[in-house]
Every structure is written in C-alpha cells, then in structure tokens.
Amino acid sequence: MKVLHTALPALIAFGVLSACGQGQEEAQEQSEQPASGEEQVEAIEVEILTEKSQEPGEEFELKALVTQGDEKVNDANEVVFEVWKEGEKEESDMVEATDVNEGIYTAPYTIEEVGEFVIQPHVTARGMHRMPTQTISTGDAEEEHSAHGDHEDGDDHDHDHHHEHDSDILSVDFAAKEGEEDGESLSLIADIEKENETLTEAEVQFEIWQHGDEAHSWVKADEIDPGSYHADHLFEEEGEYHIVIHIENEELHEHISESVEVK
C-alpha cells in the first residue's frame, strides 16, 4: 500500500505534463493556421460586353460579366448601368439590370442620337464594388472621332486626350499629355473647379486599368498649381485604359470617369 501511495502523485504529475504538452502542440498548430479574417478573398471582376458600335434608335443590350476567380457571380447585390453622353454626365441614365445568366447581367437600352456615350456598370457583390467604364459610338460618331484622333496624333507632345466634365458640384478639365521621353509615359492632368472657383488642397488620385486586369493602379496626384493636379504614369502596354479621377476633401467625395488610348 505504501508503494502505491508513493507512485500516485508521480502518475498524476505525468498526466498533467502530458496534458500541458498536448495543449501546447494544439495551440501551436492553431497559431500556424491563418486566422479567418486573414484569408485572402479574391476580388470580383467586371467585364463590359456591350458592343462598342450601335445604331441610333435601335434597342441593344447593356451587358456585363461579373466573376470572382473562375466563378461566375450570379448573386450580386446590385448591378446598375449608368449611361451618359460624353461631357454630359450630369444627365446620365441609371438602368437596373433586368436579367442574369451565367454571371452576365443585361438590360435593354436605346440611344436615339448620334454621338459617343459612356457605359459604367455599378456592381456591388460579395462585399466589393466595381465600376469600370467603356465608350460606345452611335451612327457616324466613331468615324468622326477616329478622324479627330488622327489629326491630334500629328502634333508632337500634344494632348492625347482633353475633356471637360461638369457635375452639380465640380467642373473638371482632364488632359493626358505625352511624356517627353517616350510615348508610353503620360502626364495626367486634372484642373478642378468648384462653383467656378479653383478647388485647392484636395486629395486627388487616378485609378487606372484595362479590361481584364486583376489589379488597378492608383496614382496620387500633386497639386502643381492652385486647382491643377498632376501625376505621371508609365503605361506598359498599348490599348485603351480606363481612368477614374477620385476627388476628395472634408466636404465632398466625387469621381469622374475617363479613358485614354495608348499607342
């Protein structure tokens, strides 16, 4: 009986040590696993599928494909197409998607007049928001725009793109000027006014991407002159780029959509 009495504390101590060791191993295994909040969530992507050339007065489909990785997203919280004529964003139409099939959201629409128009789907899905843009032409607008572009290309280091946008709050004169060293580098310039006065000390960023890009580039602009915000960006490939000018201060948060063609 004495022997058993002496061995019992040792057995208890061994059990406690074993339990501690097992608890430490489990804690270590858990610490090696990423926390649920740290898991990488793949971003949603939105590709505009609407044809870039349309006939005025004829109904066509506003169309956008929403994906997340290889998955086609059919459960978006909201898909609304915003459509406006170039330079007239304050008069834009908001058209809610009426159908979805295999991740493709559609809505019927008709443009009555000849010109260039911008389509911007506003997509909210799975806690994320995307709003790419695409320019379409109706009638002979595409041919006229091409001829105008050919004329501009003849001027060395002239503006590739120059446009004014007016909203209820801001007036933005946007320009993309060729860099001095090569044709791929562009100086992005936004001259901003609020109620006919230069908007100073604002935070201005250019969001830049092409269709199909997994990530967007964000370039912070510097206020070179009062109300004039400049940033340089190296465009590594030719093609059409979408640019959203984000303008923010303590009183407002606005964004203006643009596009440039890099050749």
Disulfide bonds with the S-S distance in Angstrom:
none
